[in-house]
Amino acid sequence: MKHKIGMVSLGCAKNQVDSEIMLGLLSQEGFVLTNSAELADILIVNTCGFIESAKQESIENILELAKFKETGHCKLLIVTGCLAERYKDQIITEIPEVDAVIGTGNYHEIAEVINETFRGTKVLRYGNQDYTPQEGIPRLQSTPSYTAYLKIADGCDNYCTYCIIPKLRGKYRSRTIQNIVAEAQQLAKMGVKELILIAQDTTRYGIDLYGQHKLHELLKELCKIENIKWIRLHYCYPEDITDELIQVIAAQDKICNYLDIPIQHSSNYILKKMGRRGTRENLIRLIQKIRDKIPEVAIRTSIIVGFPGETEEHFKELEDFVRNTKFDRMGVFQYSQEEDTPAAQFEGQVNENIKQQRYEKLMTLQSKISKELNKHKINREYEVLVEGYDSNSKYYYGRTYADSIDIDGKVFFNSEISLKPGEFVKVRIVKAVNYDLIGEILDESSK
């Protein structure tokens, strides 16, 4: 009998790639994949354990799927990922429905663990954080067919004081340019048109393996692949954005003029306490340089409010920085006091209500900035990657080069001709709202 596998993948895109590898391995072993938790014989939750809200979401999903041991076909419930690595003992003892726990460096053992668990043993596999997947390992893409994440490295060497990731994911480990390009070529053959490069810190790529920054050279090789239309960069730490990288982005048409740069704060005092290597002055110079060298660049950032010791003066400094910089995209997170991190022991922990107020202030400010920037796009033409059709509004929707999948805005537009997801069309913008754009397809659009 072929057992049916159901999976819930939580957290970041890097975790999603791990999920895709597990699904690929299980499919290779003859397991049947299903989207129905009720029909699944084996349920897997690939968890996130980064901050408190992510931990709670992971636990809620585990408990929700545990119910299918009573109401569905579920025989095995397996927990994998960051929460599993961090809290393996608590999970296996406090949630009796869980049959196996697999950490971040043991996910490649998923089929073996399932077979062992079916023999009646509760299994724990963890402590292998520095594991690097074997090249050529099967992977079952879970994103739309035209877009795929391409993990170029794993682990982290930054050791920010608020972050547990280095303990859960191990040291920074770059893949070779040759192996990354080979995977990208395979994805292109499968119909992928947009590659999104990910790592805990993409701009650090190559330092451990080659002794120097190599992201710009990797990008040059990826640009040679036929049928790849867009290459997008996520998680570019500002301290390692080199002039060579900026030059390659500016020169290569396939690389989206889009940079995801998590700055986290702009106060030098807070940045130092966070363990970040940059300064406010360096950030200002870098952002200006990027905007000078890369036409129409869209810059996305991430910011933490309520870090220990953040005073009203520090927050006002951050607020002014955001107001003056006018990021195209911005995510704001409230500081989460995570055990086993240095910042958890810092004095000056900020009240939760104050964190919420600061979060709301920044999000309100960014909403106004985004709408202002979007208004400048009215009457301009953009190439749009079609993602789907909304039967309620009767609009097609998609993304420009300035919008990454799932986290940024969309373009909604009418079309008299039938379009398929993954096609590219030209759209003129006619209306702007806070985060999205509304347009009309141009007659000369070429697919």
N, C-alpha and C positions, 0 to 999 in steps of 0.2 A: 504494500500500500504506500502511495506517495503522500507524505504529510504536507499539509498546506501551511504556509508561513505568512504571517502578517507582521508588519513592522511600523512603528511610529518613530520618526526621527526628529529630534528636538535640537534647538541650539543653532550654532553657526553653520556656514557653508562647509567648513572643514569637517565638521561632524557628519554632514550630509554625504560627503565623499566616502567617509568610513562606512556609512550605511549602505551606499551603493556597492562597495566592495563586498560587504557581507552578503548582500542579496545576490551578487554575481557568483560568489563561492557556493552559496546554497543552491542556486539554480543549476550550477555545474554538477552538484552532487545529486540532482534529481528531485529536489524539493519543489513544490508547486507554490507560486506566489499568489496571494490574494489580497484584495483591498478591503475585504470584509472581516472585521475582528470577530464577528459572530461565527463565521465558518472556519476560522483558522484553528489548526491543531496546535500550532506553536506561535506564541506572540512574543515579539521582541520590542523593547523600548530602548532606543539609543539616546541616552540622557545627556543633559547639559548640567554642569555644576559650578558655573562661573560666578553667579551672584545669587542672592537670596530668592529673587523672583523666579529665576531659572530653575533653582532647586525645587521650589514649590510646584512649578509647572511639571517638572519631571515626576515628582512624587504623586501628584494628582493623576497623571497619565498612567503610572504603574498601578495605582489603586483602581482606576477605572477599568483597565484591562484585566485586572485580577478577577473582576466580577464574571468574566466570561468562562471562568473555571466552573461556575455554577450555572450560568444561563446559556453558554455556547458550547463549542466543541473543544475548547482549550485544554490541552493536557500539560503543556509546559509554558511557563512564563519566565522569560530571560531578560535581565537588565544589563545593558552595556553602556560604555561611554564614560564621561567625566564623573558623573555622580557615582557610578559603579566603582571607579578607581578610588574615589575619595572616601566613600562611605560603605565599602563592601560588607563589612561585618554587621553594621546596623541594618542594612537592607535585608540581608539573608536571615537575620534573627528577628527583626521587628515586622517584616512583611512575610508571613509564612507561605503565602501563595507563590513567592518567587522561588524558582527551582535552580537558577544559576546566575552568577554575577561575573561579568567579563570586563576587565579594565581597558584603558585606552590603547595599550600595546599588545593586546591579546585577541583582538576582534577577528584576526585571521584564523583563529581556532574555533570559530563558531560552529561548524559542522561537527567537529570532534566533540565539542562540549554538549551539543544536542544528543548525540549518540550515547555519550556517557550518562547524561541526565536521564535518558529513557531507561537506563538500567537501574534507576532508583536512587542515584546518588546526587546530593546537592553539591554543585560544583562552584568553586571560586577560582578564577584565573585573573591575576593582577600582578603589578610590580614590574612590568616590562615596558615602561614608558618610552624608552629610547628605541623601540622597535621601528624599523623602516620596512614598509611592505615590499615584497619581492616584485620586481618589475615584470609587467605582463600579467599580473594577477587579474582575474576577471572582475569586471565592474558593470553593474546594471544601472544605466543612467535613469535618474528619477526626475530630472528637470525636463522641461519641454524639449522636443527633439532638436530644436535649432540652437539651444543654449546649453553649455556645459561648464561646470567648474573644473579648473585644472590646478590641482594642488602641486606647488613647486617645492615645498618644504614643509616640515613638521617641527613641532617643539618651539621653544623660545629661550633666548639668552638675555632678555632685557631685565627681568626681575624688578618690575615696577612694584612698589610697596603695597599696592592695593590688590594685586593679582595673584591667583593661585595656579595659573596655567602652567608655568614651568615645572611645578611639582606634579602636575597631572599629565603633562604631555612630553616631559623630558627636554633635553637640550636641543638646540636648533640643528636641524639636519636637512641640508639641501639635497635634492635629487640632481643627477647629472643633466646637462643640457641635452645630451643625446637621448636619454630616456624620456624626458619631458616632451621633446619634439616628436618622438615615436608615438607617444600616447595622443598628442594633439593631431597627428596625421591620421591615426585610427578614428578619432572622434570626427574629423572632417569627412572621412569615408562614410561614416554613419549618418551624415547629414547635418552635423553641427556647423553653425555659421558664426556663432558668438562664443568666444572663449573668455572666461572670467578667471584671471590668475589670482590664486589665494595662497596664503600661508599665514602664520601668526604675525609675521612681519615680512612682506614681500621684498622690501627694499634691502633687506639684509642678505638676500639670496646670493649664494656663492662664496661668502666670506669663509665659512667653515670648510668648504670643499676645495676652493681654488685659491684662497688667501686674499681675495679682493672682490669688490662688488661686480657681479656679473649679470644683473637683471637686464641691463641694456643690451648685452650680447645675446641673451636668451630671447629677448623680444625680436631682435633682428632675424634670428633663425625661425621663429614662429611666423613672422610676416611672410616668409617664403612659401608657406603652405597654401596650396590652391584651395579655393572654396571657403576659406575662412574669411569672413567679411569684417568682423569686429573683434578686437582684442581689448579687454578691459582690465584695469588694475585695481585691486582692493588692498586695504590694510598696508598703506605705504607710510611707514613711520617717517616723520619729517627729517630726523637727524641723518638718515641715510639716503635721502633723495639727492643724487649726484647731478652734476652738470651734464654728464654723458647720458643719463636717463632722460633728463628734460629734452636734450637734443634729439634723441631717438623718437620720443613721443611726438615732438614737433615735426619731424621729418617723415615719419611713416604714416601713410594714409589709413592703414588697417588698425592702428592703435587709436582707440577712442580718446578724444581730448577730455579725459575724465580721470580725476585722481581722488581716491578715497584716502584722506590723510587724518588719522585720529590724533588730534593735538591734546585732548583731555582737559587742558586749562590754558590760561594765558598769564597767570600771575607767576613771577619767578619764584616767589616763596613757596607757593603750592606745587609748582612743577618740581622743585628740588625735593620737597617732602614726598612727592609721588615716585621719586627715583627716575624721573625723566631726564634725558641728557640735554635737552634744548632749553632755550630761553625765549621770552616774549620777543625780544629784539630779533633773534634769529628767525622766528616764525614770520614776523612782518617782512623781513628781507626775502625769505624763501617764497612766500606767497606772491609777493610783487614780482620776483624773478620768473616764477611759473607763469603768471599772467602776462608778463612781457614777452616771453618766449613761445608760449603755446596759445595760438589764437582761439578765442571762444572757449577756453577751458572751463569745465564745470568741476568745482572743488567741493567734495563732501567731507564732513568732519564728524567726530564724536567728542562729546564733552561730558565731564563728570562734575556735578554740583554737590555741595555738602561734604567735601572731603574734610577730614579732621583738621581743624585749625583754620578753615575757610571763614573769614570774617565778612561783615557786610562790605568792608572796603575791598577785600579780595574779589568778592562777587561783583561789585560795581565795576572793578577793573575788567573782569571777564565780560560783563554785559557790554561795556563800551567797546571792547575788542570785537565782539560779535557784531555790534552795530556798525562799526567802521569797516570791518573786513568784508561783510556781506557774503557769507558762504552761500553757494548755490543750494547745498543740501546740508542738513545738520541733524544728528541724533543726540538727544540729551538723556543722560542716565543719572539717577540719584545714587550717591555713594552707598555701597553695601559693605557693611563691616564683616569681613570674611575671616573666620578663624584660620590660624596658621599663616596669616600674612602679617608683616610688620605693622601696617597701618591700623590693624585692629587694636593694637596696643597703644596707639598714639593718644596723647591728651587732646582735649578740644573736640571730642566727637560732637557732631552737629545734630540738633534736634530734628526729628523726622518731619515735623510740620514746617520747619524752616527749609528743609530739603525740598519738600513739595512746592512751597512758595517759589523758591528759586527756579525749580524745574518749570513751573508754569510761566514764570516771567520770561525765561529764555525761549520757550516754545512759542509764546505769543509774539515775541520779538521776531523770531525766525519766520513765523507765518507771514508777518507783514513784509519782511525782506523778500521772501520767496514770491509773494504776489507782485511786489514791485519789480523784481527781476523778470517774472513771467510776462508782465505787461510790455516789456521791451521786445518780446518775441512776436507780438502781434504783427501780422502782415509779412512775417518772414517765412521762408520755406525750409523744411527739415526733411531729412530722410528718416522714415519711421519703420521700425521692425514690427510687423503685424503680429499681435499675440492672440487675438480672438474677436468675438462678436458678442455684444450685449443685447440680447433679445428684448429687454425691457426698454432701453433707451433707443434702440435701433442704430447704435453706433458701433463701428469697429473701434478697437483700441490697440495701442502699441507703445513703443518707447523710442526716444531719440538717443543719440550717442550720450546725452547728458543724464540718462536714466538707467540705473542698474535694476536688475530683476528683483521684485518683491520689496525693495526698500525705498525706491524713489517714485516720482509721479508718473503719469501716463498721458498720452495724447489720444483724445477721442475724436473720431472723424466719420463723416458719411462717405459711402462709396456705392455707386450704381453697379459696379462690377463685383463679382464674387471674389473674395480674397481668402487666402489660406494662411494659417499661422506659419511664421518663418519667412514670409515674403517681405520684401522691402518696397515701400512706396514713397512718393513725394507728397508732402502735406503742407498746405499753407495755414498758418495759425490765424484764427479769426477772433478768439476770445481766450482770456486768461483768468484762472481762478487761483486760489492760494497755492496749490501744489500741482495741479493738472492743467493741461492745455486742451482747447477745442479747436479743431481745424476742418479743412475741406481738402479732399484728395485732388491732386492736379491731374488734368487730362493726360499729360505727357508722362505720368508715372510709369516707370519701368519696373517690372518684377524680376 
